[in-house]
Amino acid sequence: MTEARRNKLHKKISIDLAKRVKGLPPYLFAAIDKMKQEALKKGIDVIDLSIGDPDIPTPKHIVQRMKKAVENPAHHRYPSYEGMLSFRQAVADWYKRRFNVKLDPKTEVLSLIGSKEGIGHIPLAFINPGDVVLVPSPGYPVYPVATLFADGKSHIMPLIEKNKYLPDLKAIPNDVLKKAKLMFINYPNNPTSAVADRNFYKSVIEFAAKNNILVCHDAAYSEVYYDGKKPMSFLQIPGAKDVGIEFHSLSKTYNMTGWRIGFAAGNANALAGLGKIKTNLDSGIFQAVQEAGIEALNTGEPVLEKIRDTYQERRDILYNGLKNLGLKVQKPRATFYLWAKVPKGFNSSGFVAHLLENAGVLGTPGNGFGAPGEGYIRFALTVPAKRMKEAVQRIGKAI
Ligand SMILES: *Cc1c(COP(=O)(O)O)cnc(C)c1O
C-alpha cells in the first residue's frame, strides 16, 4: 500500500508533545553518546569515563540467590506495593549495623525500583503548581526534571569549591523560602565527589524545621568510599526523621545498576505520601530481585572491601596522574567520580571535545550537571586500572 493511499484510508493525527516534555533539556548522556559514536566511527579507540555505570559484575552470591528465587512460583505474581517485609527488615538491620540507626521496617522503609524512581516520584506527592523545590547544582539531573514534572519551580543552590560544594542555606532569599516545600541534597556528591559532615546535616535539619521543608537526601554513594573513611547517614543526626528521608540504592554499592532496586528510609509520613504515588503508578519490585537484594544487604565486608579497593586503585592512578599533569583536581573521599577544573583557555564542553578528539578519552562536561558546573569536567572511575593508566598518558599528550 502506498503512503498516499494509507493516508486516504486513515487520517493521520498530529499530536504535540506536552509542554513539560518540550521544556526538557536534551538528556545529557544521549548527547555524549552521540559524540562517542561519531568518534568510534572515525576509528578512535575511546576510553569512556563519562557514565557512572560500574564495569564490575554483581557479586556471585547475589546472582546465585537470584537464580534460586526465580524458580519460586510465589515470586511470579504481583509483588506487594511497599516491598516484601523481609526486604524492608533487611534494610532496617543494615541501617542498624552500618549507621546505628533504628528504623521500623513497616513504616520507615519503602522499597523502590531503583532510587531514581523514588527521587523522580517524590515531588508528585508533595509539590503543587508553583511550589519551590531547592535543587543543588551541579547535580543529578533528575532533581530539577522531577520538579518540572510536578509543575514545581526549581531554585538552584550552587555547589562551589569555596563552600566545599555544600549549599549556602543562608543565601536562599526569604521569598523563595516562603514557597519552598522540598529540598534535595546528595552526599557523597555526584558529580563533585564532596562529602558532608555532621555540622552540615545539623544545619540542614534546623533550616528545614524552621522553614517547614521536607529534606530528601540522596545517599546513593554512601558505600563507595576511600581510605576506610565511612560517610555518615543523614538519619544519624537527632531530628532528621522529623524533617526528611534518605534515598539509597543497591546499584552503586553492589554493582547492581541493571537490577533496579533501591529504597527510601526515614520520615513515615513522607514515605506514605511517596507510597501513594507509587501504588497508583507501579506494582513494586519483582520479588526475586528483592530476595537478591536481601542477599546483597547481607554481603560480607571482604567482598565490599575488594570492590572499594578496585575503585581506590583507579582513583589513585587518575588523581595522581592528572595532578602531575598540572590539572586542578579534587581528591575524592567517596563516589567513583573525579571532579577536575578544565585547563585555562577551555570551557567544559570544549575540553570534553578536545580530549575525545586528541586523546580518545571521554569525560562529562561539568555544565551538563547545571550552570555552576561550567569550567569543570567529571571523570568516572569505571574502567580497569590498565586502561586508566593509558587514559592518563593520552591526556598528557593532548594537553
Ligand atoms: C546513580 C545515581 C542514582 C540512581 O541510582 P539507581 O540505580 O536508580 O538506584 C541516584 N542518585 C545519584 C546521585 C546517582 O548518581
The ligand as a Tripos MOL2 file, in Angstrom:
@<TRIPOS>MOLECULE
LIG
   15    15     1     0     0
SMALL
NO_CHARGES

@<TRIPOS>ATOM
      1 C1         23.1780    6.5410   40.1410 C.3       1 LIG1
      2 C2         22.5030    7.5680   40.9650 C.ar      1 LIG1
      3 C3         21.1970    7.3920   41.4280 C.ar      1 LIG1
      4 C4         20.2370    6.3130   40.9560 C.3       1 LIG1
      5 O1         20.5670    5.0600   41.1450 O.3       1 LIG1
      6 P1         19.5110    3.8850   40.9200 P.3       1 LIG1
      7 O2         20.1950    2.9530   40.0000 O.co2     1 LIG1
      8 O3         18.2710    4.4450   40.3240 O.co2     1 LIG1
      9 O4         19.2570    3.3460   42.2830 O.co2     1 LIG1
     10 C5         20.6580    8.3340   42.2790 C.ar      1 LIG1
     11 N1         21.3530    9.4180   42.6200 N.ar      1 LIG1
     12 C6         22.5920    9.6430   42.1800 C.ar      1 LIG1
     13 C7         23.2910   10.8780   42.5970 C.3       1 LIG1
     14 C8         23.2010    8.7390   41.3150 C.ar      1 LIG1
     15 O5         24.4140    9.0080   40.8310 O.3       1 LIG1
@<TRIPOS>BOND
     1     1     2 1
     2     2     3 ar
     3     2    14 ar
     4     3     4 1
     5     3    10 ar
     6     4     5 1
     7     5     6 1
     8     6     7 2
     9     6     8 1
    10     6     9 1
    11    10    11 ar
    12    11    12 ar
    13    12    13 1
    14    12    14 ar
    15    14    15 1
@<TRIPOS>SUBSTRUCTURE
     1 LIG1         1 GROUP 0 **** ****
